[in-house]
Amino acid sequence: MHRRVYLAAVGTAASAGLAGCSSVLSVLEDDDGPCAGDECDIGMSRNEFLPETYTASVGDTVVWKNTSGADHTVTALENQIPDEADYFASGGYEDEDTAIDAWHEYRGGRLSTRDTYEHTFEVPGTYTYICEPHVKGGMIGEILVE
């Protein structure tokens, strides 16, 4: 009889613990996106930008926020931004190779949980960017500047 009581208590404790985890995750990944009601435009889940495509106007400052528990980067792809546009990457790197090398050498450009990065878009066009540590998993985003 004591064994059943013990197992019931352990099961109840585990269920309560997991319920707390799911409610925390639901706050981070709201139906309206992880930035709904927050001071960011693009959130980051474990392996995707949310939303994947974001539309901005010339002169807008876009804010990314790491809304997950994993480290991320925002790294523009030089050959996939307008020719006249300034390069952008978390960490302030001036070109794609430097940004990518920095991540692999010392995790440069890293955005930890709740960190933000922002960039002002001055040239209309399409901008493609990646999260370097998760690009192989498909973490690619796009900004459409009108």
ABEGO torsion letter per residue (X at the ends): XAAAAAAAAAAAAAAAAAAAAAAAAAAABBAAEAABGBBBABBBBAABBOBABBBBBBGBBBBBBBABABBBBBBBBAAABBAABBBBBBGGBABAAAAAAAAAAAGBGBBBBGBBBBBBBABBEBBBBBBAAAAAAGBBBBBBBX
